[in-house]
Amino acid sequence: MAETILGIERLTKRFGGLTATNDLSLNVEKGEVHAIIGPNGAGKTTLIAQLSGLLQPDSGRIVFKGQDITALSAHKRSALGLARSFQVTSIFLNFTAEDNVALAVQAHSGHSFRFLKSARTLAALRTPAKAALDQVGLAHRANVVAADLSHGEQRQLEIAMAIATSPTLLLLDEPMAGMGAEESARMVDVLKKFKGTHTLLLIEHDMDAVFKLADRITVLVYGQAIATGTPESIRANAEVKRAYLGDES
Amino acid sequence: MAGVNVVRTPELRTSFRDPRFVLLLIGAVLLALYPITVIVPAPAFLKAFAIGGVRPFGFISDVWGQTYLISLVSKMLIFAIAVVSLDLILGYGGMVSFGHAAYIGLGAYAVAVSSKYGIDNGYFQLAAAIGGSALVALFIGAISLRTSGVYFIMITLAFTQMLYYLGISLEPFGGDDGMNTKRSNFSLQSLGINFTLNDNLFVCEKRLDPSCKIDDRDGSSIYYASYFALLAAIWFTRKLVHSRFGMVIRGAMSNPVRMQAIGFPIYRYRLTAFVLAGAICGVAGFLFANHQQFLSPVYMNWLRSGEIMIMGILGGIGTIYGGVIGAIGLLTIEELLEGHVGKDYWQMVLGPLLVVLVLFANRGIFSLIPHEMRKVPMFIARFALVIGGMYVFIWLMSKNSPILKIAGDIPHLPLYVIFGSMLLALGLRYRQDNRAGHG
């Protein structure tokens, strides 16, 4: 039995009459790529918001590395090693790509009440930033202002910022959102590199990408996990076909 | 997407190939030398040189060695400090504080209150100005920074107005009328340092020294105090915005949600920036009380906050140096207008001038300065055109305007001209935008 990194225990979140997360339990194990799929409105984004600390659940627990983090704020979870990328590209547009990643590194290298030394010359920030950019294949665009990067490159930058902090668990909120086939394939290649070395919780619409990447898949429908298993077992699962593909047609 | 708002002006390089650096260096040297013109006579050719009756250097000989202008430039430098401190939180932290004048007032009260109780010690007063401003900024910031957007503007404005009315009600310190105050004394008898902000460096007064040759007051000690304080404020702010701390507040301006997600508690960083800006502005207040030798609660009025913000926007937010240009520029225009148009309605002329300036330099004057040497001649030509245009405009609005001579005494004439020229400016701007859209 592999070590559990993230345990979600009976999590529930309601918005008025709508139950976005309904008594959900889920385990993410060390080193795996765990994908969460589900039709629109299944509560995927609500789930990731609760995991990263932007939303508080109504009941249930979130356990990360054996510690109950349900009540912790977003930046404290991040400090514990829970990194996330955003569904809508969320980078610092007027910073260069390298500045973006360096800022993420800085967040995890002690406090930033340092007022006089230029942050742009600190090797402690720049070296890991360059390494992370290299990992996602953006090294050649390091000095480009983020606003000038293509959409696909911005998504790659997003991933670089998340891994630059050497997180224990990486939450990826629809990394392929809005991408063309070519960009999407490149992103799959980038994410494949992290397989085995990083633990990923991937929320994604792009089925091709999910079945290529994931070790295990959880299918979420109306806030409930209706199935969890390997890609093959999910593909074969009759309930998933009915709930998921049925909705699509 | 938000990408269209991204400023892509390259950062200032400390190299002689960057015109902005050269310009700032020239400005700094000229400002450093200006008070010396009191004892150095103006070169004769400035006055004599003329082409067809026009003296192109005439304005230089007009401002040469004028002691009242040294005092005016000191005021510009003091305001530049305030604008630089505002730029730190506004341009780099995205905190639109509409109450920045509060710290000018607090710095001034630190001087006046201690002076009233017989403490003229400048070191004490300066420490009190910085400490007091920082403390009040901590209090205001701790509450205000829990809000954002329009609410932040409103709450900072509300706090400053509270301080303003508190100042009005403080009868022991002059209340509404304000009170006179002495200039700070920085003498240290034990070290043999003898220096007050009341000193003249280049001239002497017959009243104090009968052997004096030039009997005047140059106010150069307060001038140089302001000058070096401004240099220090710029140096510190520049260092700050490039430091780790600076990257955090800039990141928090660009994308606060992401900052929290990557692990920054942004509230305390923003609060620290707010306190630092307040403390720097407190120094400006300390200098301003010394400059005016007077304390008035009006220093904290919201109009003053607005004026500081206009200076910043005019010069360019998020550039630091833009604030200096804005402060000097706005106060120069004000002075020119007050002299040429008259005390009654110079502000009505100032309004449209600002509208035009902001329309054409919508990212501030500093952003118009080219960053490549080859674009400099074109810039100088344009700059001369704008200055010339402004001067003609002021002339047309002035008491000896040719319009008045030709048209006689039409009631509300200046109003028609003002709104006419605003329409013209809007039309020009519209054309410019359309062309940009097609290109």
Contacts between the chains, C-beta under 8 A, distances in Angstrom:
chain1	res1	chain2	res2	distance
A	52	B	261	6.2
A	54	B	257	7.7
A	54	B	261	7.8
A	73	B	260	7.7
A	73	B	265	8.0
A	74	B	260	4.6
A	74	B	261	5.8
A	75	B	260	5.1
A	75	B	261	7.8
A	75	B	263	4.8
A	75	B	264	5.9
A	75	B	265	5.2
A	78	B	260	7.7
A	78	B	261	6.2
A	78	B	262	5.9
A	78	B	263	3.5
A	79	B	263	5.0
A	83	B	261	8.0
A	83	B	262	7.4
A	84	B	261	5.6
A	86	B	257	8.0
A	86	B	258	7.0
A	86	B	261	7.4
A	90	B	255	6.0
A	90	B	257	6.5
A	90	B	258	4.5
A	90	B	261	7.6
A	91	B	255	7.0
A	91	B	258	6.9
A	92	B	250	7.8
A	92	B	251	5.5
A	92	B	254	4.3
A	92	B	255	5.4
A	92	B	258	7.1
A	93	B	2	5.8
A	93	B	3	5.6
A	93	B	6	5.1
A	93	B	254	6.5
A	93	B	255	7.8
A	94	B	6	4.6
A	94	B	7	6.2
A	94	B	254	5.9
A	95	B	250	7.6
A	95	B	251	7.3
A	95	B	254	6.9
A	99	B	247	7.3
A	102	B	247	7.5
A	103	B	247	5.6
A	103	B	248	7.6
A	103	B	251	5.1
A	103	B	259	8.0
A	103	B	262	7.0
A	104	B	262	4.7
A	106	B	244	5.8
A	106	B	247	6.5
A	106	B	248	7.4
A	107	B	259	7.9
A	107	B	262	4.5
A	107	B	263	3.9
A	107	B	264	5.3
A	108	B	263	6.0
A	112	B	244	4.3
A	112	B	245	5.4
A	112	B	247	7.4
A	112	B	248	4.7
A	112	B	264	7.3
A	112	B	269	6.7
A	113	B	245	6.1
A	113	B	269	7.9
A	113	B	272	6.8
A	114	B	243	5.8
A	114	B	244	4.5
A	114	B	245	5.9
A	115	B	239	6.9
A	115	B	240	5.5
A	115	B	243	5.2
A	115	B	245	5.1
A	115	B	246	8.0
A	116	B	239	4.8
A	116	B	240	7.5
A	116	B	243	5.8
A	117	B	243	5.9
A	117	B	244	7.4
A	118	B	239	7.7
A	118	B	242	4.5
A	118	B	243	6.4
A	119	B	242	6.4
A	119	B	243	5.8
A	119	B	244	4.6
A	119	B	246	7.1
A	119	B	247	4.7
A	120	B	242	6.5
A	122	B	244	7.5
A	125	B	244	7.8
A	145	B	6	6.6
A	145	B	8	6.3
A	147	B	2	7.9
A	147	B	3	4.0
A	147	B	6	4.2
A	161	B	262	6.5
A	165	B	262	6.7
A	165	B	263	7.0
